[in-house]
Every structure is written in C-alpha cells, then in structure tokens.
C-alpha cells in the first residue's frame, strides 16, 4: 500500500495513549500504527449487518475519519442484526442513526454520514482519498460499482458478503490482486430478503475490520488473492485462491500497467 504522508503530523493525545493502550501494546501496531489509524479515512459502504459492526470496530480502534454510506432508512426487520439501529430509529436514515451511535462510542472520531445511493456517478467522489473501503453492501450491482471506483482510485477494497449462515471475505488491492469483476460473473443479481442471522455478518465484519487495521498499520498477512468461505452452520472455514480474469473489463488495464 502506498502510504500517505500526513500521518506523521498527527500526534496522539494523552487520553488517546491511554484509550488505545491495549492495542498500542501490540508490537505490530505501537504508537506509529495508532497514528496511522488516527490519520486514516475509511469508507463503510452499506450500513446493514456488516456495516454496523464494521463501523463500530473502526470507531473503537480509533480510525480518525469514517464515512458511512447507505440510501435506506431503518426498518423493524433490520433489528435482528444491524446493531447500531435501535427500536427508536425505525424510519430514520441509516447513516444518521449510525453517526449518532458512533459519536457516543468514540467522540474523537470524525463521522461523515452520506445518505445516498452509490452510483457510477458519485462512487469515486465518495471514496476519494480514503485509505480503505469496506464493502458492506448487500447486492452485486453496488459492489461492482464500488469495485470499479476502487480500482480507478487505487484504493484497497475489503469485500465481505453474507447469506444465511454463509460468509465470504477477500481483500482487493488494485494493481496487485484480482478484483471483484475477475471473481464474480457480471450476471450476479440482488436477492431481496434473504435469510440471515445477526451473528454471521458480525463474524465477517470483524474480519473485515481486522484486514483494514492490518492494511493501515502495515503488519500481518492479508487475505490478498484468496477468498475465505465460512459456513457457520457446519463451522467450516475454507480458503480458495483467486485468479485475475484475462481481459477483465475493470482491472485489466490497471494490472497490465502494474
Ligand atoms: Zn478484475
């Protein structure tokens, strides 16, 4: 990951040194890594089961700027898994609901709510200059738009998906790994109201934030070019290697230049 320079100017306050002391104590992170987290901008696309958990742990970890994007309002049927939306929030725009809770979880974090549908026209503008984008969406139409925007802006995309007790995860680094369009057919469609338990997106989202923290701080092994498939019903975790698609319409040119 090409690192950005301003983080060296971002100092940690005495309170932050105490607040994050248990993670700063980790040799892979230390104060330098915490400074990077504070200087970072992460976009959470989708504020359902995945996005609520991802945003929570990004705020807890001290990521300095979190953009939270969704075009939906909270519904009663969301509450079994979307833990930042509470009973009083039904009918509220999801980005506002999430922003209110994140400010209470960590008042030092800047949260930017975006109540918009992600489209080909606005995607690059929303993610511009972010260090990482978390794909917490629930449909392939939006995923493909995000994927193309991340490849164009050269921003890592941590993809997560869930269905019933199944989950999947991979980390896409433009110019280095296969992209989503290499992996999934462009005929993949949205499936409305599919079954899902709250614990399953929680599991995948915490792994997405784990990848994000490692990406920003620069330690550990990333899930690059590999897909993790989780079956929580049978407790099977499997890894598959991913390949770049020849002449991928999205990343083909980027990969050719890399
Ligand atoms: Zn591709």
Boltz pocket constraint, residues with backbone or C-beta under 6 A from the ligand:
constraints:
  - pocket:
      binder: B
      contacts: [[A, 177], [A, 178], [A, 179], [A, 180], [A, 181], [A, 182], [A, 183], [A, 245], [A, 248], [A, 249], [A, 250], [A, 251], [A, 252]]
      max_distance: 6.0
